[in-house]
Amino acid sequence: MGNVMTTLKRFLSNKNTVTIIGVIVGILVLYIGYNWRVKQATDPVTVPYAKVALTSRHEITSEDIGYMEVSRDVVRKSKNLILNASQLQGKQVQYGNMIPQNGFFYAEQITDKASTPDFAISNIPDGYTVIYLDVDINTTYGNSIYPGNYIDLYFKGLDESRRIIFGKLIESIEVLDVRDQQGQHVFETSMEARVPAVLVFAVPDEMFSLLKKANYISGSSVEIIPVPRNASYTSNPGETRVSSTYIRDFILSKSVAIPDDVLDDPNLDSGNDNNEDNDDNNTIE
């Protein structure tokens, strides 16, 4: 046993032997590493794909999903590619997107129901009211105001001396949806181009009252003008609030406030003459 160990030590102490062993080990490492990389790049991975074309807001079901094998290299190079069908079922195609037949699913194309415009409108917070603002292709800056954008609303009108009143009325207001004359979503993928007709918001009740009163001011000089801002304004929205006390007071001066105690008066009867008198006194100028 001692002779064997002595022989082995002499063998390993020989510089030529160590060099040969090092070369052999290096070749083995390169060979194994190369084969591992090739296997990783070429071994197929099963990924889901769309069996049919899926349009905007389509709810994805198992019938919509097929499976195909692709190389790992394709998966590695495809950013945000969805690999597991469990991430798709019950989700919807993102508003304004579509997935072509035989196309892969990507994370940015898929959303929860809670992110769709219809869901947002039907689930506004307590104390808020939905309001529509009439627009056209020009007042939306060439159709560049999108759902999810935070914008400002400006007021234009004339005072008693026919001087122009112009300024920001409400700031940091979220656009819930943009619709055309038929009530269709403008940015939903479709065969026909859709022209914006209304912006949809949800505002606190007192702002809803203020905006409606502004619309009812007599004459055609009043305009509520949407003004888009930059991406930072949307990604870091501030509080939705009235910006101008002067413009707010001007609008309120053109209307009559109805005190709550009048509505609760037990003597009021829907069929008596007092209601008619009350209606005359509570009109907008």
C-alpha positions in Angstrom: 0.0 0.0 0.0 2.9 2.3 0.9 4.6 1.6 -2.4 1.3 2.5 -4.3 1.0 5.8 -2.5 4.6 6.7 -3.2 4.2 5.9 -6.9 1.1 8.0 -7.1 2.7 11.0 -5.4 5.7 10.8 -7.8 3.2 10.6 -10.7 1.3 13.6 -9.6 4.4 15.6 -8.8 5.6 15.3 -12.4 4.9 18.7 -14.2 4.1 17.0 -17.5 1.5 14.8 -15.8 -0.2 17.7 -14.1 -0.3 19.6 -17.4 -1.9 16.7 -19.2 -4.5 16.2 -16.5 -5.3 19.9 -16.5 -5.8 19.9 -20.3 -8.1 16.8 -20.0 -10.2 18.3 -17.3 -10.5 21.6 -19.2 -11.7 19.7 -22.3 -14.2 17.8 -20.3 -15.6 21.0 -18.7 -15.9 22.7 -22.1 -17.6 19.6 -23.6 -20.1 19.2 -20.8 -20.8 23.0 -20.6 -21.3 23.2 -24.4 -23.7 20.2 -24.4 -25.6 21.7 -21.5 -26.0 25.0 -23.3 -27.1 23.3 -26.5 -29.6 21.2 -24.7 -31.0 24.3 -22.9 -31.4 26.1 -26.2 -32.9 23.2 -28.2 -35.0 21.3 -25.7 -38.6 22.1 -26.4 -40.9 23.9 -24.0 -44.7 23.7 -24.2 -46.4 27.1 -24.3 -50.0 28.2 -24.8 -51.2 30.0 -27.9 -54.5 31.4 -29.2 -56.4 28.9 -31.2 -58.6 31.7 -32.7 -58.2 35.5 -33.0 -59.2 37.1 -29.7 -60.5 40.7 -29.7 -60.4 43.4 -27.1 -62.1 42.6 -23.8 -62.7 38.9 -24.8 -62.8 36.7 -21.7 -60.3 33.8 -22.3 -61.5 30.3 -21.7 -59.9 26.9 -22.1 -61.5 26.5 -25.5 -59.4 29.5 -26.7 -56.1 28.0 -25.7 -53.9 25.6 -27.6 -50.4 24.3 -26.9 -47.3 24.1 -29.0 -43.6 23.2 -28.4 -41.0 25.8 -29.0 -37.3 25.9 -28.2 -36.0 27.2 -24.9 -34.1 29.8 -26.9 -37.3 31.3 -28.2 -38.7 31.5 -24.7 -35.6 33.1 -23.4 -35.7 35.8 -26.1 -39.5 36.5 -25.8 -40.0 39.1 -23.2 -43.2 38.6 -21.0 -44.2 35.5 -22.8 -46.8 33.6 -20.7 -45.8 30.0 -20.2 -48.6 28.7 -18.0 -52.2 28.5 -19.2 -53.4 28.9 -15.6 -52.3 32.6 -15.9 -54.9 33.1 -18.7 -58.2 31.5 -17.7 -60.7 34.0 -16.4 -58.6 36.9 -17.7 -59.5 39.3 -20.5 -57.7 40.6 -23.6 -56.5 44.1 -22.7 -58.7 46.9 -23.8 -57.4 48.3 -27.1 -55.5 45.1 -27.9 -56.1 41.8 -29.9 -54.3 38.5 -30.1 -54.1 37.0 -33.6 -54.9 33.4 -34.3 -51.9 31.1 -33.5 -50.3 34.0 -31.6 -48.6 33.6 -28.3 -49.9 35.3 -25.1 -47.9 38.1 -23.6 -48.4 39.6 -20.1 -49.1 43.2 -21.4 -52.0 41.8 -23.6 -53.9 40.3 -20.7 -55.8 42.0 -17.9 -58.3 41.4 -15.1 -61.9 42.3 -15.5 -61.4 45.0 -12.9 -59.2 46.9 -15.3 -61.8 47.2 -18.1 -63.7 50.5 -18.6 -67.1 48.9 -18.1 -66.1 47.4 -14.7 -64.5 50.7 -13.6 -67.8 52.6 -14.4 -70.0 50.1 -12.7 -67.8 50.0 -9.6 -67.2 53.7 -8.9 -66.6 54.5 -5.2 -69.4 55.7 -2.9 -69.9 59.5 -3.1 -68.9 59.6 -6.8 -71.1 60.1 -9.8 -70.4 59.2 -13.5 -70.5 62.2 -15.9 -70.1 62.4 -19.7 -68.3 65.3 -21.4 -69.1 65.9 -25.0 -65.9 66.0 -27.2 -64.8 65.6 -30.8 -61.6 64.8 -32.6 -60.3 68.3 -32.0 -61.0 68.7 -28.3 -59.4 65.3 -27.7 -56.2 66.5 -29.4 -56.5 64.3 -32.4 -57.9 61.3 -30.3 -54.9 61.3 -28.0 -56.8 61.2 -24.7 -57.0 57.6 -23.5 -58.8 55.7 -20.7 -56.6 55.8 -17.6 -55.1 59.2 -18.4 -55.3 62.0 -15.8 -56.2 65.3 -17.3 -57.5 68.8 -16.3 -60.8 70.4 -17.2 -60.7 74.1 -18.1 -63.7 76.4 -18.1 -64.5 79.1 -20.7 -67.3 81.6 -20.3 -68.4 85.2 -20.3 -69.1 87.4 -17.3 -71.8 90.0 -17.1 -69.6 92.5 -19.0 -69.1 90.0 -21.8 -65.4 89.5 -20.8 -63.9 86.1 -21.2 -63.4 83.9 -18.2 -60.9 81.2 -18.8 -59.0 79.0 -16.4 -58.5 75.5 -14.9 -61.7 74.4 -13.1 -60.8 70.8 -12.0 -57.4 69.2 -12.0 -56.2 65.6 -11.9 -59.3 63.9 -13.1 -59.2 60.3 -14.4 -60.6 59.4 -17.8 -62.6 56.1 -17.4 -63.5 55.7 -21.0 -63.7 57.3 -24.5 -66.8 56.5 -26.5 -68.2 57.3 -30.0 -71.7 58.4 -30.9 -73.0 54.9 -30.7 -71.6 54.3 -27.2 -68.8 52.0 -28.5 -65.4 52.1 -26.9 -63.2 54.2 -29.2 -59.9 52.4 -28.5 -61.4 48.9 -28.7 -59.9 46.9 -31.6 -62.5 46.8 -34.5 -62.7 46.9 -38.2 -63.9 50.5 -38.4 -62.3 53.6 -37.1 -64.2 55.2 -34.2 -64.5 59.0 -33.6 -64.6 60.2 -30.0 -67.9 61.7 -28.9 -67.7 61.6 -25.1 -65.2 61.3 -22.3 -66.4 59.4 -19.2 -65.4 60.4 -15.7 -66.4 59.6 -12.2 -66.2 62.6 -9.9 -67.2 63.4 -6.3 -70.8 64.4 -6.1 -70.2 68.1 -5.4 -68.0 68.3 -8.6 -70.7 66.5 -10.6 -73.2 69.2 -9.4 -70.7 71.9 -10.3 -70.1 70.6 -13.8 -73.8 70.1 -14.6 -74.6 73.6 -13.4 -71.9 74.9 -15.7 -73.5 73.1 -18.7 -76.9 74.6 -17.9 -75.8 78.2 -17.7 -77.9 80.1 -20.4 -76.2 81.0 -23.6 -73.8 79.1 -25.8 -70.6 80.7 -24.5 -69.8 78.1 -21.8 -67.3 75.4 -22.6 -65.7 72.7 -20.5 -62.4 71.9 -22.2 -60.3 68.7 -21.5 -56.6 69.3 -21.4 -54.2 66.3 -21.5 -51.0 66.3 -19.5 -47.8 64.3 -19.7 -47.1 60.7 -18.6 -45.7 61.7 -15.2 -49.0 63.5 -14.4 -50.9 60.2 -15.0 -48.3 57.9 -13.2 -48.3 60.2 -10.1 -51.8 61.6 -10.0 -52.7 64.2 -7.4 -56.0 64.7 -5.6 -58.9 65.5 -7.9 -60.0 69.0 -6.8 -61.5 72.3 -7.9 -58.6 74.5 -9.0 -60.3 77.9 -9.1 -62.5 79.4 -6.4 -63.4 82.3 -8.7 -64.7 80.1 -11.5 -66.6 77.8 -9.0 -68.2 80.9 -7.4 -69.1 82.3 -10.8 -70.9 79.0 -11.7 -72.7 78.8 -8.4 -73.8 82.4 -8.7 -75.8 81.4 -11.8 -77.8 78.8 -9.9 -80.1 78.5 -6.9 -79.0 76.2 -4.0 -81.8 73.9 -2.9 -81.6 73.5 0.9 -82.0 70.0 2.3 -84.8 71.0 4.6 -87.1 71.8 1.7 -86.8 68.3 0.4 -87.6 66.9 3.8 -90.6 69.2 4.4 -93.6 66.8 5.2 -96.1 69.5 3.9 -94.8 69.1 0.4 -97.0 67.0 -1.8 -96.1 65.8 -5.3 -99.5 66.9 -6.6 -100.0 70.4 -5.0 -99.3 73.8 -6.4 -96.4 74.4 -4.0 -94.3 72.1 -6.1 -94.9 74.2 -9.2 -93.9 77.4 -7.3 -90.8 75.6 -6.0 -89.8 74.5 -9.4 -90.1 78.1 -10.7 -87.8 79.3 -7.9 -85.2 76.6 -8.4 -84.3 77.1 -12.0 -80.9 77.9 -13.4 -80.4 81.4 -14.7 
